[in-house]
Amino acid sequence: MTILLGVDTGGTYTDAVLIRDDTDVIASAKSLTTRADLALGIGSAVRAVLAQANVAPHEISLASLSTTLATNALVEGQG
C-alpha cells in the first residue's frame, strides 16, 4: 500500500490530501494560508489530514507541494 501526500498552498487556503495506491482519496484537509510564514499553514493542513486518516508521517511514500502564490501575485500586479 502506497500513501501519497499532496499539498497546495493558495492565496487563501492551503489544502492537503492523502491518496492510497494512486487512486483512492482517503482524507483531505484545509487550513488558512499563512503568508508571513507558509510553513505554519502547510504544517496545520498536513497535521489535520494525517490525523483524519490516522496515518503516521513515516507511512507517506511521496510528498508533493504546489502553489499558486506566484501566479496570483503576477495576475494581481503584486509581483
DSSP file (Angstrom, degrees, kcal/mol; ACC not computed):
  #  RESIDUE AA STRUCTURE BP1 BP2  ACC     N-H-->O    O-->H-N    N-H-->O    O-->H-N    TCO  KAPPA ALPHA  PHI   PSI    X-CA   Y-CA   Z-CA
    1    1 A M              0   0    0      0, 0.0     2,-0.4     0, 0.0    19,-0.0   0.000 360.0 360.0 360.0 126.0    0.0    0.0    0.0
    2    2 A T        -     0   0    0     58,-0.0    19,-3.0    59,-0.0     2,-0.5  -0.904 360.0-162.3-107.6 132.4    1.4    3.4   -1.1
    3    3 A I  E     -Ab  20  60A   0     56,-0.5    58,-3.1    -2,-0.4    59,-0.9  -0.973   7.0-166.2-117.6 126.2    0.2    6.6    0.5
    4    4 A L  E     -Ab  19  62A   0     15,-3.0    15,-2.4    -2,-0.5     2,-0.5  -0.860   7.1-151.1-111.1 144.0    0.9    9.9   -1.2
    5    5 A L  E     -Ab  18  63A   0     57,-2.8    59,-2.5    -2,-0.4     2,-0.4  -0.967  11.5-173.2-116.2 125.7    0.6   13.4    0.3
    6    6 A G  E     -Ab  17  64A   0     11,-2.6    11,-2.4    -2,-0.5     2,-0.4  -0.970   1.3-175.2-118.7 136.0   -0.3   16.4   -1.8
    7    7 A V  E     -Ab  16  65A   0     57,-2.7    59,-2.5    -2,-0.4     2,-0.5  -0.997   4.6-172.0-131.0 132.2   -0.3   19.9   -0.5
    8    8 A D  E     -Ab  15  66A   0      7,-2.6     7,-2.6    -2,-0.4     2,-0.7  -0.981   9.0-157.3-126.0 120.3   -1.4   23.1   -2.4
    9    9 A T  E     +Ab  14  67A   0     57,-2.8    59,-1.9    -2,-0.5    60,-0.6  -0.862  22.5 174.3 -98.5 114.2   -0.8   26.5   -1.0
   10   10 A G        -     0   0    0      3,-2.4    59,-0.1    -2,-0.7    -2,-0.0  -0.407  47.7 -87.5-108.2-173.6   -3.2   29.0   -2.4
   11   11 A G  S    S+     0   0    0     -2,-0.1    24,-0.1     1,-0.1     3,-0.1   0.800 121.6  11.0 -67.5 -30.3   -3.9   32.7   -1.8
   12   12 A T  S    S+     0   0    0      1,-0.3    21,-2.6    20,-0.1     2,-0.3   0.743 128.4  30.9-115.3 -44.2   -6.5   32.0    1.0
   13   13 A Y  E     - C   0  32A   0     19,-0.3    -3,-2.4    21,-0.0     2,-0.5  -0.871  56.7-144.8-124.0 153.5   -6.3   28.3    1.9
   14   14 A T  E     -AC   9  31A   0     17,-3.4    17,-2.3    -2,-0.3     2,-0.3  -0.981  25.3-159.9-112.0 124.6   -3.7   25.5    2.0
   15   15 A D  E     -AC   8  30A   0     -7,-2.6    -7,-2.6    -2,-0.5     2,-0.4  -0.825   8.4-170.1-108.6 143.8   -5.2   22.1    1.0
   16   16 A A  E     -AC   7  29A   0     13,-2.6    13,-2.5    -2,-0.3     2,-0.3  -0.985   4.9-178.1-131.0 144.0   -3.8   18.7    1.8
   17   17 A V  E     -AC   6  28A   0    -11,-2.4   -11,-2.6    -2,-0.4     2,-0.5  -0.996  16.2-148.8-141.5 144.4   -4.9   15.3    0.5
   18   18 A L  E     -AC   5  27A   0      9,-2.5     8,-2.4    -2,-0.3     9,-1.1  -0.960  15.4-168.3-113.0 132.7   -3.8   11.7    1.1
   19   19 A I  E     -AC   4  25A   0    -15,-2.4   -15,-3.0    -2,-0.5     2,-0.5  -0.976   8.1-150.5-123.3 132.1   -4.1    9.2   -1.7
   20   20 A R  E >> S-AC   3  24A   0      4,-3.3     4,-2.3    -2,-0.4     3,-1.7  -0.871  76.5  -9.0-104.4 133.4   -3.8    5.5   -1.3
   21   21 A D  T 34 S-     0   0    0    -19,-3.0    -1,-0.2    -2,-0.5   -18,-0.1   0.819 117.2 -72.2  52.7  38.7   -2.5    3.3   -4.2
   22   22 A D  T 34 S+     0   0    0    -20,-0.3    -1,-0.3    -3,-0.3     3,-0.1   0.410 130.7  52.3  66.0   0.1   -2.6    6.2   -6.7
   23   23 A T  T <4 S+     0   0    0     -3,-1.7     2,-0.6     1,-0.2    -2,-0.2   0.662  83.3  77.2-135.0 -31.0   -6.4    6.2   -6.9
   24   24 A D  E  <  -C   20   0A   0     -4,-2.3    -4,-3.3     2,-0.0     2,-0.6  -0.796  60.2-147.3-101.3 116.5   -8.2    6.4   -3.6
   25   25 A V  E     +C   19   0A   0     -2,-0.6    -6,-0.2    -6,-0.2     3,-0.1  -0.693  21.0 175.6 -75.6 118.5   -8.5    9.7   -1.7
   26   26 A I  E     -     0   0A   0     -8,-2.4     2,-0.3    -2,-0.6    -1,-0.2   0.647  60.6  -2.8-102.1 -17.4   -8.5    8.7    1.9
   27   27 A A  E     -C   18   0A   0     -9,-1.1    -9,-2.5     2,-0.0    -1,-0.3  -0.960  53.5-169.6-167.1 152.7   -8.5   12.1    3.5
   28   28 A S  E     +C   17   0A   0     -2,-0.3     2,-0.3   -11,-0.2   -11,-0.2  -0.990   9.7 178.6-145.4 150.8   -8.5   15.8    2.8
   29   29 A A  E     -C   16   0A   0    -13,-2.5   -13,-2.6    -2,-0.3     2,-0.3  -0.962  10.9-153.7-149.2 162.6   -8.0   18.9    5.0
   30   30 A K  E     +C   15   0A   0     -2,-0.3     2,-0.3   -15,-0.2   -15,-0.2  -0.992  12.2 173.1-141.2 142.9   -7.8   22.6    4.7
   31   31 A S  E     -C   14   0A   0    -17,-2.3   -17,-3.4    -2,-0.3     2,-0.1  -0.953  42.7 -85.4-142.0 164.6   -6.2   25.4    6.7
   32   32 A L  E     -C   13   0A   0     -2,-0.3     2,-0.4   -19,-0.2   -19,-0.3  -0.467  45.4-114.1 -68.6 140.2   -5.7   29.1    6.2
   33   33 A T        -     0   0    0    -21,-2.6     2,-0.8    -2,-0.1     3,-0.1  -0.621  23.2-151.1 -73.0 130.9   -2.6   30.1    4.2
   34   34 A T    >   -     0   0    0     -2,-0.4     3,-1.0     4,-0.2     6,-0.2  -0.817  12.9-174.9-107.9  91.3   -0.2   32.0    6.4
   35   35 A R  T 3  S+     0   0    0     -2,-0.8     3,-0.4     1,-0.3    -1,-0.2   0.802  80.4  58.5 -60.6 -32.5    1.6   34.3    4.0
   36   36 A A  T 3  S+     0   0    0      1,-0.3    -1,-0.3    -3,-0.1     2,-0.2   0.833 130.3   8.2 -67.6 -30.5    4.1   35.6    6.7
   37   37 A D    X>  -     0   0    0     -3,-1.0     3,-1.8     1,-0.1     4,-0.7  -0.709  67.7-169.2-151.5  92.6    5.3   32.0    7.3
   38   38 A L  H 3> S+     0   0    0     -3,-0.4     4,-2.3     1,-0.3    -4,-0.2   0.773  82.6  70.5 -57.3 -28.5    3.9   29.5    4.8
   39   39 A A  H 3> S+     0   0    0      1,-0.2     4,-2.7     2,-0.2    -1,-0.3   0.812  92.3  58.6 -60.9 -30.1    5.2   26.6    6.9
   40   40 A L  H <> S+     0   0    0     -3,-1.8     4,-2.0    -6,-0.2    -1,-0.2   0.951 110.3  39.8 -66.2 -49.1    2.6   27.3    9.6
   41   41 A G  H  X S+     0   0    0     -4,-0.7     4,-2.2    -7,-0.2    -2,-0.2   0.886 117.4  49.7 -67.1 -39.6   -0.4   26.8    7.2
   42   42 A I  H  X S+     0   0    0     -4,-2.3     4,-2.6     2,-0.2     5,-0.2   0.939 111.4  49.0 -63.7 -47.2    1.3   23.9    5.5
   43   43 A G  H  X S+     0   0    0     -4,-2.7     4,-2.6    -5,-0.2     5,-0.2   0.886 110.5  51.1 -60.1 -40.3    2.0   22.2    8.8
   44   44 A S  H  X S+     0   0    0     -4,-2.0     4,-2.1    -5,-0.2    -1,-0.2   0.918 112.0  45.6 -64.6 -44.4   -1.5   22.7   10.0
   45   45 A A  H  X S+     0   0    0     -4,-2.2     4,-2.3     2,-0.2    -2,-0.2   0.904 114.4  48.7 -65.8 -41.4   -3.1   21.2    6.9
   46   46 A V  H  X S+     0   0    0     -4,-2.6     4,-2.4     2,-0.2     5,-0.2   0.932 111.4  48.5 -66.2 -45.9   -0.7   18.2    7.0
   47   47 A R  H  X S+     0   0    0     -4,-2.6     4,-2.3    -5,-0.2    -1,-0.2   0.914 112.7  49.9 -59.5 -41.6   -1.3   17.5   10.6
   48   48 A A  H  X S+     0   0    0     -4,-2.1     4,-2.3    -5,-0.2    -2,-0.2   0.911 111.7  46.0 -65.3 -43.3   -5.0   17.7   10.1
   49   49 A V  H  X S+     0   0    0     -4,-2.3     4,-1.7     2,-0.2    -1,-0.2   0.880 113.4  49.5 -70.5 -36.3   -5.0   15.3    7.1
   50   50 A L  H  X>S+     0   0    0     -4,-2.4     5,-2.3    -5,-0.2     4,-0.9   0.913 112.9  47.3 -66.4 -41.8   -2.8   12.8    8.8
   51   51 A A  H  <5S+     0   0    0     -4,-2.3     3,-0.5    -5,-0.2    -2,-0.2   0.907 109.3  53.8 -65.5 -41.8   -5.0   12.9   11.9
   52   52 A Q  H  <5S+     0   0    0     -4,-2.3    -1,-0.2     1,-0.2    -2,-0.2   0.882 118.1  35.5 -60.8 -38.5   -8.2   12.5    9.9
   53   53 A A  H  <5S-     0   0    0     -4,-1.7    -1,-0.2    -5,-0.1    -2,-0.2   0.498 105.7-125.7 -93.3  -5.0   -6.8    9.3    8.2
   54   54 A N  T  <5 +     0   0    0     -4,-0.9     2,-0.4    -3,-0.5    -3,-0.2   0.935  58.9 150.4  56.0  48.4   -4.9    8.1   11.3
   55   55 A V      < -     0   0    0     -5,-2.3    -1,-0.2    -6,-0.1    -2,-0.1  -0.921  41.9-136.2-113.0 135.4   -1.7    7.9    9.2
   56   56 A A    >   -     0   0    0     -2,-0.4     3,-2.1    -3,-0.1     4,-0.3  -0.628  24.5-115.5 -86.8 149.4    1.8    8.4   10.7
   57   57 A P  G >  S+     0   0    0      0, 0.0     3,-1.6     0, 0.0    -1,-0.1   0.836 113.6  61.4 -54.3 -35.1    4.3   10.6    8.8
   58   58 A H  G 3  S+     0   0    0      1,-0.3    -3,-0.0     3,-0.0     0, 0.0   0.644  93.3  66.3 -69.8 -11.4    6.6    7.6    8.2
   59   59 A E  G <  S+     0   0    0     -3,-2.1   -56,-0.5   -57,-0.0     2,-0.4   0.574  76.6 103.3 -83.3  -9.4    3.8    5.9    6.2
   60   60 A I  E <   -b    3   0A   0     -3,-1.6   -56,-0.2    -4,-0.3     3,-0.1  -0.621  48.3-174.3 -78.0 124.9    4.0    8.6    3.5
   61   61 A S  E    S+     0   0A   0    -58,-3.1     2,-0.3    -2,-0.4   -57,-0.2   0.790  70.5  10.1 -87.8 -31.5    5.8    7.4    0.4
   62   62 A L  E     -b    4   0A   0    -59,-0.9   -57,-2.8     2,-0.0     2,-0.4  -0.989  61.0-160.6-151.5 137.1    5.8   10.6   -1.6
   63   63 A A  E     -b    5   0A   0     -2,-0.3     2,-0.4   -59,-0.2   -57,-0.2  -0.971   8.7-169.5-121.2 138.2    5.0   14.2   -0.8
   64   64 A S  E     -b    6   0A   0    -59,-2.5   -57,-2.7    -2,-0.4     2,-0.4  -0.991   1.7-165.5-129.8 133.7    4.2   16.9   -3.4
   65   65 A L  E     +b    7   0A   0     -2,-0.4     2,-0.3   -59,-0.2   -57,-0.2  -0.967  11.8 170.0-121.5 131.5    3.9   20.6   -2.8
   66   66 A S  E     -b    8   0A   0    -59,-2.5   -57,-2.8    -2,-0.4     2,-0.3  -0.921   8.0-169.6-133.5 163.1    2.4   23.1   -5.2
   67   67 A T  E     -b    9   0A   0     -2,-0.3   -57,-0.2   -59,-0.2     4,-0.2  -0.997  26.0-164.7-151.6 150.8    1.4   26.8   -5.0
   68   68 A T     >  +     0   0    0    -59,-1.9     4,-2.9    -2,-0.3     5,-0.2   0.246  67.8 104.1-111.3   7.9   -0.4   29.4   -6.9
   69   69 A L  H  > S+     0   0    0    -60,-0.6     4,-2.3     1,-0.2     5,-0.1   0.896  80.6  46.3 -61.1 -43.5    1.0   32.3   -4.9
   70   70 A A  H  > S+     0   0    0      2,-0.2     4,-2.0     1,-0.2    -1,-0.2   0.929 114.8  47.2 -66.2 -44.5    3.5   33.4   -7.6
   71   71 A T  H  > S+     0   0    0      1,-0.2     4,-2.5     2,-0.2    -2,-0.2   0.925 112.5  50.0 -61.1 -45.6    0.9   33.3  -10.3
   72   72 A N  H  X S+     0   0    0     -4,-2.9     4,-2.4     1,-0.2     6,-0.2   0.902 108.2  53.2 -60.4 -41.7   -1.6   35.1   -8.2
   73   73 A A  H  <>S+     0   0    0     -4,-2.3     5,-3.4    -5,-0.2     6,-0.9   0.905 111.2  46.1 -62.1 -41.7    0.9   37.8   -7.4
   74   74 A L  H ><5S+     0   0    0     -4,-2.0     3,-1.2     4,-0.2    -2,-0.2   0.929 113.2  48.5 -66.0 -45.2    1.6   38.4  -11.1
   75   75 A V  H 3<5S+     0   0    0     -4,-2.5    -2,-0.2     1,-0.3    -1,-0.2   0.868 113.6  47.4 -62.7 -36.7   -2.0   38.5  -12.0
   76   76 A E  T 3<5S-     0   0    0     -4,-2.4    -1,-0.3    -5,-0.2    -2,-0.2   0.424 115.4-115.9 -85.5   0.8   -2.8   40.9   -9.2
   77   77 A G  T < 5S+     0   0    0     -3,-1.2    -3,-0.2    -4,-0.3    -2,-0.1   0.773  85.6 114.2  71.7  26.3    0.1   43.1  -10.2
   78   78 A Q      <       0   0    0     -5,-3.4    -4,-0.2    -6,-0.2    -5,-0.1   0.358 360.0 360.0-108.0   3.4    1.9   42.5   -6.9
   79   79 A G              0   0    0     -6,-0.9    -5,-0.2    -5,-0.1    -1,-0.1   0.412 360.0 360.0-125.2 360.0    5.0   40.6   -8.2
